[in-house]
């Protein structure tokens, strides 16, 4: 009665073995994702898919005898990116990740980008980094490998390798992340593909109810890979309905479950495994923008103190300084934030406005300090996410009974956690299991294998959490 969850993140990979009855994580293994590939094109973001497969295989091997007790495997993966595969199921090119920005390249002097052109042709809301935006650029520039017969998500590719399959099958949670996917029909929109001048034969098969990726040679069921946003939600909340999740990792998201597909400004509906949708506001910034501030402080230290060295991380000290500033504010916190620097942290733009930039205003002699800048920066990250909350349809916001937080950008940063809690005015739930996406994948595998009837039942059975104050 054990399942495994494998999360394939942009910067790290994780494997969890979970007990199906207690929800206890029996084994957790993490690896840095060192599959990145160098490129001469500044906007290109590539990883080596077979290196990722080898990392997954090494984590499985490290489990030793424990692995034989695993009955089913779930996979969570970074969304939107694509891998091309040939007729035997072998990758014939790199993984082009969600961070790739080729969709922002200009088609002509008129200023239209590939993402904007595809959106205009099809009527679908799209952005750079979406799989079919990437594919449209590749098709226009002759960069689709000649051997390619299908494209898929990196999680689909890993599932194929675990099962020895030759053709990918993708869950709707990942298929929707490619773009040109009909939420109502739960399939790719072939007429939209035709309008875009794209050959629909390249699309993977979308899994139906009860479909799996297959079985490993030793008989373990492998569930179809699901998106990391959906997996993180399953791994972090107490229940599907009534939960609001703030996730701050490399990027950041606000997510809420809805039985129906709804939209708001900057909000998209993403299929949720087992039915229903996540209403998601996705930031391109989040932890990435905080990492830029840390890099700025390191470079400043090196500029004035060459002996500082290159390998030292300043995150812990930054978090301490932020807590100091909050403590000094006393009863004026968080209202006193208005007297500190106001920071816009959209350094990587937004999906709707790729050219958006960051800013700092409200500087005074009293607040031009590292600690005040750090708090202002954190508040800017949170401010963007709160904007997404306001865009969620009011009837769903009114039904929120629990607010959860996940992701290393908030889990490992008590100052960020305290600030978010103060801005919300209510307690945050943080799950005991730190690797929420991997745990969510293990929970999904428990449903796919029939240990639970649905994901709500699995949440009630497997979640053990703690309230953070």
Secondary structure, 3 states (H helix, E strand, C coil): CEEEEEEECCCEEEEEEEECCCCCEEEEEEEECCCEECCCCCCCCEECHHHHHHHHHHHHHHCHHHHHHEEEEEEEECCCCEEEECCCCCECCCEECCCCCHHHCECCCCCCEHHHHHHHHHCCCCCCCCHHHHHHHHHHCCCCCCCCCEEECHHHHHHHHHHCCCCCEECHHHHHHHCCEECCCCEECHHHHHHCCCCHHHCCEECCCCCCCEECCCCCEECCCEEHHHHHHHHHCCCCCCEEEEEECCCEEEEEEECCCCCECCEEEEECCCCCEEEEEEECCCHHHHHHHHHHHHHHHHHHCHHHCCCCCCHHHHHHHHHHHHHHHHHHCCHHHHHCCEEECCCCCCCCCCCCCCEEECCCCCCCCHHHHHHHHHHHHHHHHHHHHHHCCHHHHCCCCEEEEECHHHHCCHHHHHHHHHHHCCCEEEECCCCHHHHHHHHHHHHHCCCCCCHHHHHHHHCCEEEEC
